[in-house]
Amino acid sequence: QVELVESGGGLVQAGGSLTLSCGAVGSIFTINFMGWYRQAPGKQRELVAEITNEGRTNYGNSVKGRFTISRANANNTVYLQMNSLKAEDTAVYYCNIWYCSAYGCFEDVWGQGTQVTVSS
């Protein structure tokens, strides 16, 4: 069983920066996708950014040019560097991975979420 350990959320002023990290702990052969989603109160969960094991990235339209996703394959960790934060970035941010282990391949494994609050 794989556990996702998230950190880095918090309170920041508009225009500031935060970096989120998510480490996958457990028996893993490969992680095909690593990504971040967010959910604000009263809204649906939406894609923020995702990255493949080959380093290809995809971003939600609202964060393009401000957020950067990266990963460290050696320790199964994904990062989200968030710059020029806006009040509308306030949400719970969730880590998501698709991985393969000795027990098979598993899609849509979620972390517990970390709160990001941007004050205006």
C-alpha positions as CSV (number, residue, x, y, z in Angstrom):
1,Q,0.0,0.0,0.0
2,V,1.2,3.5,-0.9
3,E,0.7,6.5,1.2
4,L,1.0,10.1,0.0
5,V,2.5,12.6,2.4
6,E,1.7,16.2,1.6
7,S,3.2,19.4,3.1
8,G,3.8,23.1,2.4
9,G,0.3,24.6,2.6
10,G,-0.5,27.6,4.7
11,L,-1.5,31.2,4.7
12,V,0.1,33.7,2.4
13,Q,-0.6,37.2,1.2
14,A,-1.7,37.9,-2.4
15,G,1.3,38.1,-4.7
16,G,3.3,35.8,-2.5
17,S,4.6,32.3,-3.1
18,L,4.3,28.8,-1.6
19,T,5.8,25.4,-2.5
20,L,3.8,22.2,-1.9
21,S,5.4,18.8,-1.8
22,C,4.0,15.3,-1.9
23,G,6.0,12.2,-1.3
24,A,4.8,8.7,-2.2
25,V,5.9,6.2,0.5
26,G,5.6,2.4,0.0
27,S,6.4,-0.3,-2.6
28,I,6.5,1.4,-6.0
29,F,8.0,0.3,-9.3
30,T,7.0,3.4,-11.3
31,I,4.8,6.4,-11.0
32,N,3.3,7.2,-14.4
33,F,1.6,10.4,-13.4
34,M,1.9,12.8,-10.5
35,G,-0.3,15.8,-10.1
36,W,-2.0,18.4,-8.0
37,Y,-5.7,19.1,-7.9
38,R,-7.6,21.7,-5.8
39,Q,-11.0,22.1,-4.5
40,A,-12.4,25.4,-3.2
41,P,-15.6,25.6,-1.1
42,G,-18.7,25.0,-3.2
43,K,-16.7,24.2,-6.3
44,Q,-15.7,21.0,-8.1
45,R,-12.2,19.6,-7.8
46,E,-10.1,20.8,-10.7
47,L,-6.7,20.0,-12.2
48,V,-3.9,22.4,-11.2
49,A,-0.9,20.6,-12.8
50,E,0.3,17.2,-13.7
51,I,3.6,15.7,-14.8
52,T,4.5,12.3,-16.4
53,N,7.4,10.1,-15.5
54,E,9.1,11.5,-18.7
55,G,8.7,15.1,-17.5
56,R,5.8,16.2,-19.7
57,T,3.6,18.7,-17.9
58,N,0.1,20.0,-18.2
59,Y,-1.4,22.9,-16.4
60,G,-4.9,24.2,-15.6
61,N,-5.6,27.5,-17.5
62,S,-5.9,29.5,-14.4
63,V,-2.4,28.8,-13.1
64,K,-0.4,28.8,-16.4
65,G,2.6,31.1,-16.1
66,R,2.4,31.3,-12.3
67,F,2.7,27.7,-11.0
68,T,5.4,25.1,-11.8
69,I,5.2,21.4,-11.2
70,S,8.3,19.3,-10.9
71,R,9.2,15.8,-9.6
72,A,12.1,14.0,-8.1
73,N,11.9,10.4,-9.3
74,A,14.7,9.2,-6.9
75,N,12.4,9.8,-3.9
76,N,9.0,9.7,-5.6
77,T,8.2,13.3,-4.7
78,V,6.3,15.9,-6.7
79,Y,6.5,19.6,-6.0
80,L,4.3,22.6,-6.9
81,Q,5.9,26.0,-6.9
82,M,3.2,28.6,-6.7
83,N,4.0,32.2,-7.4
84,S,2.0,35.4,-7.8
85,L,-0.8,33.8,-5.7
86,K,-4.3,35.2,-5.9
87,A,-7.2,35.1,-3.5
88,E,-8.9,32.7,-6.0
89,D,-6.1,30.2,-5.5
90,T,-7.5,29.6,-2.0
91,A,-8.4,25.9,-1.8
92,V,-7.5,22.5,-0.5
93,Y,-4.8,21.1,-2.7
94,Y,-4.6,17.4,-3.2
95,C,-1.8,15.3,-4.5
96,N,-2.7,12.5,-7.0
97,I,-0.6,9.7,-8.5
98,W,-1.0,6.8,-10.9
99,Y,1.6,4.1,-10.0
100,C,2.6,0.5,-10.5
101,S,4.0,-1.9,-7.9
102,A,4.5,-5.6,-7.5
103,Y,0.7,-5.8,-6.8
104,G,-0.4,-4.2,-10.0
105,C,-1.1,-0.7,-11.3
106,F,-3.3,1.8,-9.4
107,E,-4.9,4.9,-10.7
108,D,-6.1,8.0,-8.9
109,V,-4.5,7.6,-5.5
110,W,-5.1,10.7,-3.4
111,G,-3.4,12.5,-0.6
112,Q,-5.2,13.9,2.4
113,G,-5.1,17.4,1.1
114,T,-3.3,20.6,2.3
115,Q,-5.0,23.9,2.8
116,V,-3.7,27.0,0.9
117,T,-5.2,30.3,1.9
118,V,-4.4,33.5,0.1
119,S,-5.4,36.7,1.8
120,S,-6.1,39.7,-0.4
